[in-house]
Amino acid sequence: MTQPDLTFILGGARSGKSSHAERLAAATARPVTYVATARASDDAEFAARIAHHRDRRPADWRVVEADLDLASAISAADDGHRCILVDCLTLWLANLLCPASGEPDAPPCDGFANYLDALEAALAQASGPIIVVSNEIGMGVVPLGALTRRYVDELGRLNQRVASLAREVTLMVAGLAMTVKGERAR
């Protein structure tokens, strides 16, 4: 099996991940499908963040919302001619681990591991270019609270799985792109 045309962009909050990913997608000169993973809520500040991302995107980009079944959204959009931009794994994982009801003690969604395996398979089998965005949150102290520790651990493992598939991995720091894996890293 050949390596997918996958670019993985990591970084902290407000590091420039999404803007960089959008520039890369536009530079492909292909039609773009933007797969949004944010789950809308009653949180006004979060709604403003979603609106900011929406306003920044070109009007001709097709948008698909995938708060849980990300693998199916990627597979449905992958026609070999489009660039698919997934923004972001961080919110998608939060959707899986935390129920929409907001109850912190509820278990992760049914089939949690299956969702992760399906995502990895969809990325590995993609025929067109894919850009995936995720936060790098494992550089701090071990967080308090079992759910938070699980989230940090699961995101770290998910990021490793995606990075292993990726042809290019970029770490964003203060708006600067640092190539971690790929031709420019050599």
C-alpha positions as CSV (number, residue, x, y, z in Angstrom):
1,M,0.0,0.0,0.0
2,T,1.3,3.5,-0.9
3,Q,1.6,6.2,1.7
4,P,-1.4,8.6,1.6
5,D,-0.9,12.2,0.6
6,L,-1.5,13.2,4.2
7,T,-0.3,16.4,5.9
8,F,-0.7,16.6,9.6
9,I,-0.6,19.9,11.4
10,L,-0.1,20.1,15.1
11,G,0.2,23.0,17.6
12,G,-1.1,24.7,20.6
13,A,-4.2,26.9,20.9
14,R,-3.9,30.0,18.6
15,S,-0.6,28.7,17.1
16,G,-1.8,29.3,13.6
17,K,-2.7,25.6,12.8
18,S,-6.0,26.3,11.0
19,S,-4.8,29.3,9.0
20,H,-1.8,27.3,7.8
21,A,-3.9,24.3,6.9
22,E,-6.3,26.6,4.9
23,R,-3.4,28.1,3.0
24,L,-2.0,24.6,2.2
25,A,-5.5,23.5,1.0
26,A,-5.9,26.6,-1.2
27,A,-2.4,26.0,-2.6
28,T,-3.4,22.6,-4.0
29,A,-5.6,24.4,-6.6
30,R,-8.2,21.6,-6.1
31,P,-11.7,21.9,-4.9
32,V,-11.7,21.7,-1.1
33,T,-14.0,19.8,1.3
34,Y,-13.7,21.2,4.8
35,V,-14.7,18.7,7.4
36,A,-15.6,20.5,10.5
37,T,-15.7,18.5,13.8
38,A,-16.9,21.2,16.2
39,R,-20.2,20.4,17.9
40,A,-22.3,23.6,18.2
41,S,-23.3,24.4,21.7
42,D,-25.0,27.2,23.8
43,D,-21.5,28.6,24.5
44,A,-21.4,32.1,22.9
45,E,-17.7,32.3,22.9
46,F,-17.3,28.9,21.2
47,A,-20.0,29.9,18.7
48,A,-17.9,33.0,17.9
49,R,-14.9,30.8,17.3
50,I,-16.9,28.6,14.9
51,A,-18.2,31.7,13.1
52,H,-14.6,33.1,12.8
53,H,-13.5,29.9,11.1
54,R,-16.6,29.9,8.8
55,D,-16.1,33.5,7.8
56,R,-12.4,32.9,6.9
57,R,-13.1,30.0,4.5
58,P,-13.6,30.6,0.8
59,A,-17.3,30.5,-0.2
60,D,-16.6,27.8,-2.8
61,W,-15.3,25.3,-0.3
62,R,-17.7,22.5,0.5
63,V,-18.3,22.1,4.2
64,V,-19.2,18.8,5.9
65,E,-19.9,18.5,9.6
66,A,-18.7,15.3,11.3
67,D,-19.0,15.5,15.0
68,L,-18.7,11.7,15.4
69,D,-18.4,9.7,12.2
70,L,-15.3,11.3,10.8
71,A,-14.2,8.3,8.9
72,S,-17.4,8.1,6.8
73,A,-17.2,11.9,6.1
74,I,-13.7,11.5,4.8
75,S,-14.5,8.5,2.7
76,A,-17.6,10.1,1.2
77,A,-15.6,13.3,0.3
78,D,-12.6,11.4,-1.1
79,D,-12.9,11.3,-4.9
80,G,-9.2,11.6,-5.7
81,H,-9.7,15.1,-7.1
82,R,-10.6,17.1,-4.0
83,C,-8.4,18.2,-1.1
84,I,-10.0,17.3,2.2
85,L,-9.2,19.5,5.2
86,V,-10.2,18.1,8.6
87,D,-10.3,20.7,11.4
88,C,-9.8,19.3,14.0
89,L,-9.1,16.0,15.7
90,T,-9.0,17.7,19.1
91,L,-12.7,18.6,19.0
92,W,-13.6,15.3,17.4
93,L,-12.0,13.3,20.2
94,A,-13.8,15.5,22.8
95,N,-17.1,14.6,21.0
96,L,-16.3,10.9,21.3
97,L,-15.2,11.1,25.0
98,C,-17.7,13.5,26.3
99,P,-21.4,13.1,25.6
100,A,-23.5,15.8,24.0
101,S,-25.5,16.0,27.2
102,G,-22.4,17.4,28.9
103,E,-22.5,14.9,31.8
104,P,-18.8,14.5,32.7
105,D,-19.2,11.0,34.3
106,A,-20.9,9.5,31.2
107,P,-18.8,6.9,29.4
108,P,-17.3,7.6,25.9
109,C,-19.6,6.9,23.0
110,D,-20.3,3.3,22.1
111,G,-17.6,1.8,19.9
112,F,-14.9,4.4,20.8
113,A,-12.0,2.2,19.6
114,N,-13.9,1.4,16.4
115,Y,-14.2,5.1,15.5
116,L,-10.4,5.5,15.9
117,D,-9.7,2.4,13.8
118,A,-12.1,3.6,11.1
119,L,-10.4,7.0,11.0
120,E,-7.0,5.5,10.6
121,A,-8.3,3.2,7.8
122,A,-10.0,6.1,6.0
123,L,-6.8,8.2,6.1
124,A,-4.7,5.3,4.9
125,Q,-7.0,4.5,2.0
126,A,-7.5,8.1,0.8
127,S,-6.8,8.7,-2.8
128,G,-6.5,12.5,-2.8
129,P,-4.7,15.0,-0.6
130,I,-5.8,15.3,3.0
131,I,-4.8,17.9,5.6
132,V,-5.5,17.1,9.2
133,V,-5.3,19.6,12.1
134,S,-4.9,18.7,15.8
135,N,-3.7,20.2,19.0
136,E,-0.5,19.2,20.7
137,I,-1.5,19.3,24.3
138,G,0.9,16.8,25.9
139,M,3.7,19.2,26.6
140,G,2.6,20.3,30.1
141,V,2.2,18.7,33.4
142,V,0.0,15.6,34.0
143,P,-3.5,17.1,34.5
144,L,-5.7,16.6,37.5
145,G,-8.8,14.6,37.1
146,A,-9.3,11.2,35.5
147,L,-11.3,12.4,32.4
148,T,-8.8,15.1,31.6
149,R,-5.8,12.7,31.9
150,R,-7.7,10.2,29.7
151,Y,-8.3,12.9,27.1
152,V,-4.7,14.0,27.0
153,D,-3.5,10.4,26.8
154,E,-6.0,9.5,24.0
155,L,-5.2,12.6,22.0
156,G,-1.5,11.8,22.3
157,R,-2.1,8.3,21.1
158,L,-4.4,9.5,18.2
159,N,-1.8,12.1,17.1
160,Q,0.9,9.4,17.0
161,R,-1.3,7.2,14.8
162,V,-2.0,10.0,12.4
163,A,1.6,11.2,12.3
164,S,2.8,7.6,11.5
165,L,0.5,7.7,8.4
166,A,1.4,11.2,7.3
167,R,3.9,12.1,4.6
168,E,4.3,15.6,6.2
169,V,4.0,16.6,9.8
170,T,4.2,20.3,10.8
171,L,4.3,21.8,14.2
172,M,3.0,25.3,14.5
173,V,4.5,27.6,17.1
174,A,3.6,31.3,17.3
175,G,2.4,31.3,13.7
176,L,5.6,29.6,12.4
177,A,5.5,26.3,10.6
178,M,8.3,23.8,11.7
179,T,8.5,20.7,9.6
180,V,8.8,17.7,11.8
181,K,8.5,14.9,9.2
182,G,8.8,15.2,5.4
183,E,11.2,16.4,2.8
184,R,11.8,19.8,4.3
185,A,12.7,18.1,7.7
186,R,15.8,16.4,6.1
